[in-house]
Every structure is written in C-alpha cells, then in structure tokens.
C-alpha cells in the first residue's frame, strides 16, 4: 500500500526521490536508475559533468508520477507530449521573431 495518497503527492511543493520511491513501492536506487535510463517517465534526470565527478539532479512531476503509478502513462505518451510542446515552442518563437521584425520595420518607417 502506498504511503502517500494521490492528493498528497499533488500538493507537495517538491517530491523527493524517497517519497516517489515509497509511492511507487520501489527503492530509491531503482527509481534513480529508471529515471537516468528513461525507463520511468515520471520526470527528468539531468547529468551534470563536473571535472571531478558526475552528479545527477532529478525533477519529479507530480501528475506524471500519479499517472505512471495508475498505469495511465508510458514513454511513448510522454514523448508525444514533449514533441507537441517542442512544436508549440518553435511556433511561438517564430511568431515572436515575426512580431519583432514587424515592430522594427514599423519603427523605421515612423522614424
């Protein structure tokens, strides 16, 4: 039985590796390995290469954690969501670039 309810997870300001592991019923080591190897689509594992050692930072997304725990999300769904977000961001950047161009052009005509 999970130690934390879904609503508790949703309302946490930060979900630690220990909390997420307890919630999923696995060890924190398994959780970190799963995130590092893109096997657990519950957030992001980012490797920071230091001159002296490798370190990892983890961000766990509450809704992804809950969905994964209930079997409602998989890596394909996550990739599709991320691809769509990247498309939206690209389109937004293009619109921003166009707007800045138009504003600059208008400024030159008025100036």
LOVEXKOL-171010 format. One line per 4 residues: number of its first residue (from 1); their letters; for each residue y, x, z of N, C-alpha, C, O. Coordinates in pm, whole numbers, plus 32768, in hexadecimal, padded with zeros to 4 digits. Each point is the difference from the previous one (the first is absolute). Example, Ala and Ser with C-alpha at 12.3 -4.5 7.8 and 13.67 -1.06 7.14 Angstrom:
1) AS) 7DC7:8527:830C:8077:7FA7:8000:8078:805A:8000:7FFE:8068:8042  806B:7F75:7F76:8077:8052:8006:806D:7FB3:8049:806F:8033:8011
This chain:
1) XXXX) 7F89:8054:8000:8077:7FAC:8000:807D:8059:8000:8006:8062:8049  805B:7F7B:7F67:807B:804E:7FF5:8050:7FF9:8081:8005:7F99:8043  8038:80D7:7FDE:8051:8007:807A:8089:7FBF:7FEC:8041:7FD9:8060  7FE8:801C:7F24:8085:7FCB:7FE1:7FF2:7F88:7FA2:7FB0:8001:7FA3
5) XXXX) 809F:7F9A:8077:8003:7F8B:7FA8:805B:801C:7F89:8055:8059:8005  7F98:7F5B:7F90:8051:8013:7F87:8096:7FF6:801E:804E:8052:7FD1  7FD9:7F4A:807C:808F:7FEF:801F:8036:8075:8051:8074:8025:7FF0  7F39:8013:8065:802A:8076:804C:801C:8074:7FA1:8065:8045:800C
9) XXXX) 7F3F:7FD0:7F95:8011:806B:7F9D:8080:7FEB:7FB1:804D:805E:7FEA  7FCB:7F27:7FE9:8079:7FE0:7FB2:8080:801F:804C:8062:802B:7FC4  7F9D:7FC2:80BE:807A:800E:8050:8016:808A:803A:8064:8018:8044  7F40:8044:7FA3:800F:8088:8034:8068:804C:7FAE:7FFD:7FFC:7F85
13) XXXX) 8060:804A:80BE:8063:804E:7FB6:7FC0:8076:7FB4:8032:8029:7F97  7F61:800C:80A0:7FB8:806E:7FBE:7F6E:7FF5:8026:7FDD:7FEE:8075  7FCE:801C:7F27:7F70:7FFA:8018:7FCB:808F:7FFF:8007:8045:7F9A  7FC4:7FE5:80D6:7FCA:8087:800B:7F75:8005:7FC1:7FC2:7F99:7FE5
17) XXXX) 800F:80E1:8004:7F7A:8012:7FCB:7F98:7FC6:805F:7F9F:7FC3:7FD5  8075:804F:80AB:7FA2:7FCE:8066:7FFB:7F68:7FFC:7F93:7FC5:8002  80E0:7FFB:7FF9:8004:7F6D:7FFB:7FBA:7FCE:7F82:7FAF:7FA4:8008  8070:8097:7F84:7FC2:7FD5:7F82:7F69:8016:8003:7FB3:7FAB:7FD3
21) XXXX) 8022:80C6:8063:7F71:801D:8008:7FBA:7F9C:805B:7F96:7FCD:7FDE  80A5:8017:8095:7FC7:7F9D:805D:7FF7:7F77:7FBD:7F9C:7FBA:800C  80CE:8021:7FAD:8006:7F7E:7FBD:7F91:7FF4:7F97:7FC3:7F95:7FF2  8022:80D9:7FC5:7F98:7FFD:7F99:7F75:801E:8037:7F9C:7FEC:7FBC
25) XXXX) 805F:8043:80C1:7F7E:801F:803C:7FC4:8082:7FCF:7F86:800E:7FF9  80D0:8053:7FE4:7FD2:8084:7FD5:8047:806A:8052:805C:7FE0:804C  7F7B:809C:7FA5:8040:806C:804B:8082:8029:7FBC:800F:7FEE:7F87  8050:8049:80C5:807C:8031:7FC3:7FE5:806B:7F95:8049:8008:7F9D
29) XXXX) 7F4F:8049:8076:7FDE:8066:7F9C:7FD6:7FC0:7F7D:802A:802A:7F94  7F82:7F6F:8075:7FD6:7FB9:7F87:8078:7FBD:7FBB:8009:7FFE:7F85  8051:7FCD:80CA:8077:7FC0:7FCA:8054:8066:7FB3:802A:7FE5:7F8F  7FF0:808F:80AD:8053:8064:7FBC:7FBC:8034:7F82:8041:8014:7F99
33) XXXX) 7F3C:8003:806E:7FB8:802E:7F88:8003:7F96:7F92:8011:8021:7F8B  7FDF:7F62:809B:8006:7F93:7F9F:8088:7FF5:7FBE:800A:7FEA:7F87  805F:8026:80C8:8087:7FF8:7FC8:801F:8079:7FA8:803B:7FF2:7F95  7F9C:8085:8097:8018:8079:7FB2:7FBD:7FFB:7F78:8035:8034:7F9E
37) XXXX) 7F56:7F8F:805C:7FB2:7FFC:7F85:8010:7F7D:7FB3:7FB1:7FE1:7FA7  80B5:7FD3:807C:801F:7F81:7FBC:7F8C:7F9E:8002:7FEA:7FB6:7FA0  7FCC:804A:80CD:7F91:7FA2:8010:8027:7F8A:8058:7FBF:7F98:7FFB  80A8:8077:8054:8033:7F94:8055:808D:7FDD:7FD1:805F:8049:801E
41) XXXX) 7FB0:7F4B:7F99:8084:7FDB:7FC9:8056:7FB5:8067:802E:7F91:7FE7  7FE7:80AE:808B:804B:7FBE:806D:8088:803D:8015:804A:7FD7:8059  7FD9:808C:7F56:8080:8043:8012:8003:807F:7FAD:7FC6:8008:7F94  8080:805D:80A2:8015:807B:7FB6:7FE1:8079:8056:8026:8005:8075
45) XXXX) 7F95:805D:7F50:7FE7:8081:8041:8046:8068:7FA9:7FE0:800E:7F8A  807E:803B:80B0:804F:8060:7FB5:7FE8:808B:8038:8011:8019:8078  7FC7:8041:7F30:7FE4:808A:8029:8080:8053:7FF3:8044:7FFC:7F9A  7FD9:804D:80CF:8075:8057:8000:7FCE:808F:8008:7FC5:8029:8064
49) XXXX) 8052:8022:7F31:7FD4:808B:7FFF:8066:8058:8046:8071:800F:7FD3  7F63:8028:809A:8051:805E:804D:7FCC:808B:7FDD:7F8F:8010:7FD3  80C4:8053:8041:7FD6:8088:7FE2:7F8A:802B:8055:7FAD:8050:7FD5  804B:7F7B:80A2:7F9B:802D:805F:7F8B:7F9F:8011:7F93:8028:8028
53) XXXX) 8084:7F58:7FB9:7F95:7F9F:8013:801E:7F82:7FAF:8072:7FE7:7FD9  7F26:7FCC:800E:8010:7F7F:7FBE:8010:7F96:806C:7FBD:8005:8067  809A:7F9C:7F81:800C:7F91:805E:8009:7F7E:7FB0:8027:7FFE:7F8C  7FB3:7F97:80B6:7FFF:7F7D:7FC2:8054:7FA0:8051:8005:8009:807A
57) XXXX) 803C:7F9C:7F40:8044:7F92:8045:7FC8:7F7F:7FC6:7FDB:7FF8:7F8B  8020:7FA2:80CA:7FC2:7F82:7FDB:805F:7F8D:8019:8043:7FFB:8067  7FC1:7FA9:7F3C:804A:7F84:8011:7F9E:7F90:7FE7:7FC4:7FF7:7F95  802D:7FB3:80CD:7FA3:7F90:7FF4:8052:7F80:7FEF:8057:7FE2:8052
61) XXXX) 7F8D:7FD5:7F44:8048:7F85:7FDF:7FB4:7F8B:8041:7F8C:7FE7:7FDD  80B5:7FD2:807F:7FBA:7F96:804B:7FB6:7F9B:7FA9:7F8B:7FE3:801A  80B5:7FE7:7F80:7FC0:7F99:7FAE:7F89:8037:7FB1:7F9E:7FB9:7FEB  806B:80C4:7FEA:7F8F:803E:7FBA:7F8B:8012:8060:7F8C:7FE8:7FDC
65) XXXX) 8092:8043:809E:7F98:8014:8065:7FB8:7F7D:801D:7F85:7FFB:8005  80C8:7F9C:800F:7FC6:7F7D:801F:7FAE:7FCC:7F89:7F91:7FCF:8012  80A7:803B:7F75:7FB9:7FD1:7F89:7F7D:804E:7FEC:7F99:7FC5:7FE2  806E:80BE:8030:7F88:8051:7FF0:7F96:7FD9:8068:7F8A:7FF6:7FE0
69) XXXX) 80A0:7FF4:809A:7FA5:7FDB:806B:7FBA:7F7B:7FE3:7F8E:7FEA:802A  80B5:7FBD:7F8F:7FC7:7F7E:7FDF:7FC0:7FFF:7F75:7FD8:7F97:7FCE  801D:80E1:7FF4:7FBE:800A:7F7E:804D:7FC5:7F8D:7FC5:7FDA:7F9A  80BE:801F:8074:8051:7FC0:7F98:804E:8062:7FAA:8054:7FD6:7FB0
73) XXXX) 7F93:80AB:805F:8049:8061:7FB0:7FA2:8073:7FDF:7FAA:8025:8050  8068:8010:7F3A:7FB5:8077:7FDB:805C:805E:7FB5:8073:7FDE:7FE3  7F5D:8096:7FFC:8054:8067:7FC2:8037:7FD3:7F79:8070:8022:7FDD  7F42:7F92:7FD6:8030:7FD0:7F7E:8078:7FA4:8013:8062:800A:7FB7
77) XXXX) 7F96:7F9C:80AC:8071:7FA7:801A:807B:804F:802A:806F:7FE4:7FD3  7F7E:807E:8083:8070:8052:802F:803E:804B:7F8B:807A:8005:7FF3  7F32:8035:7FB7:8034:804A:7F8D:804F:7FA4:7FA5:8068:8027:7FCB  7F68:7F5F:8022:8045:7F9F:7FAB:8089:7FDE:803D:8064:7FF9:7FB8
81) XXXX) 7FA0:7FF3:80C9:807E:7FE3:8045:8060:8075:7FEF:8076:7FEC:7FE0  7F59:808E:8037:8056:8076:7FF6:8031:8015:7F71:8072:8027:7FEA  7F37:7FC0:7FB3:802A:800C:7F74:806F:7F9C:7FE0:8062:8022:7FBE  7F8F:7F63:8072:8067:7F9B:7FEA:8083:8028:8042:806B:7FF0:7FC5
85) XXXX) 7F8E:8044:80B5:807A:802D:8044:8042:8072:7FB4:807A:8004:7FF4  7F37:8059:7FD9:8038:806F:7FB2:8045:7FCD:7F83:8069:8034:7FD9  7F5E:7F67:7FE6:803E:7FC5:7F89:8085:7FBF:8024:8064:8012:7FB9  7F9E:7FA5:80B4:807C:7FBF:802E:806A:8069:801F:8074:7FEF:7FDA
89) XXXX) 7F66:807B:806B:805F:806A:8022:8036:8042:7F82:8078:801C:7FF6  7F31:7FFE:7FA9:802B:803D:7F82:8064:7FA5:7FB8:8067:802F:7FD0  7F7A:7F4F:802A:805A:7FA2:7FBE:8086:7FF8:8049:806A:7FF7:7FC1  7F91:800C:80C4:807B:7FFD:804E:8054:807D:7FE4:807A:7FF7:7FF0
93) XXXX) 7F45:807D:8009:8049:807C:7FE2:8040:7FFA:7F75:8071:802F:7FEE  7F49:7F98:7FB1:8038:7FF2:7F7A:8079:7FA4:8001:8065:801C:7FC0  7F90:7F75:8088:8071:7FA3:800A:8077:8043:8045:8072:7FED:7FD7  7F73:8060:8090:806A:8047:8047:8045:8063:7FA3:807A:800B:7FFE
97) XXXX) 7F36:803E:7FB4:8037:8061:7FA2:8058:7FB8:7F99:806E:802F:7FE1  7F62:7F60:7FEA:804C:7FB3:7F9E:8083:7FCD:803C:8069:8005:7FBF  7F91:7FCB:80BA:8078:7FCD:8043:8067:806F:8015:8076:7FED:7FE6  7F5C:8086:8048:805C:8070:8013:803E:802B:7F7C:8077:8021:7FFC
101) XXXX) 7F3C:7FDE:7F98:8034:8021:7F7C:806C:7F9D:7FD6:806A:8027:7FD0  7F7A:7F57:8042:8062:7F98:7FDB:807F:800A:8054:806E:7FF0:7FCB  7F84:802B:80B5:8076:800E:8056:8053:8079:7FD9:807B:7FFA:7FFF  7F42:8074:7FDF:8048:8077:7FD6:8048:7FE7:7F7C:8072:802A:7FEF
105) XXXX) 7F4A:7F92:7FB5:803B:7FDF:7F7E:807A:7FA7:8011:8066:8014:7FBF  7F8F:7F89:8099:806F:7FA4:8019:8076:804C:803D:8074:7FE8:7FDE  7F6D:8072:807D:8068:804F:8043:804B:8057:7F9A:807A:800D:8007  7F3C:802C:7F9B:803F:8054:7F99:8058:7FAD:7FA4:806A:802F:7FD5
109) XXX) 7F6D:7F55:800C:8050:7FAA:7FA9:8080:7FD4:8046:8068:7FF4:7FC1  7F8F:7FF3:80C0:8074:7FD2:804C:805F:8075:8023:8078:7FEE:8012  7F4E:808A:7FF6:804D:8074:802D:8050:803D:7F97:8045:8062:8018
